Amino acid sequence: MKKLYVWLFVVLAAASVSAGGHREFQTGKLVDVTSDERLYEGTTVKHAIYHVQIGDVVYLARGERISRHSSDPAHGLVVGDTVQVAVEKDDLIMQRPDGKEIKARIVKRIRAGGAR
């Protein structure tokens, strides 16, 4: 009986791990990478802003906090290149060249070719 419980636990754990890590990536284009600075409780905080086009929609997404003196807020991504992107609710997840992921909060959606 104890072996049955252990086996059941292993099967459920494996199923939850494989279901939780799956993302539907699609091909997009990195249109631009800029940055913005905001004053937060008396401190200036800098974030990367990623402009990614998927189909006819351009997503503007604010990434994690970056160093004010960072020379590469794009983390190895090159403007104009295709990137693997997943959209999950209000988050944009991009795969970096080294295989890691960048998670950024979508702040704006614009139709490509439309007024900004």
URJO-V571587 format. One line per field, one symbol per residue. ss: DSSP state (A for helix, B for strand, O for the rest). burial: + if it has 24 or more other ideal C-beta (glycine too) atoms within 12 Angstrom, else -. A space follows every 10 residues. Layout:
ss = ???
burial = ???
//
This chain:
ss = OAAAAAAAAA AAAAAAAAAA OOOOOBBBBB BBBBBBBBBB OOBBBBBBBB BBBBOOBBBB BBBBBBOOOO OOOOOOOOOO OBBBBBBBOO BBBBBOOOOO BBBBBBBBBB BOOOOO
burial = ---------- ---------- -------+++ +++-+----- ------++++ ++++--++++ +++--+---- --+++-+--- --+++++--- -++++----- ++++++---- ------
//
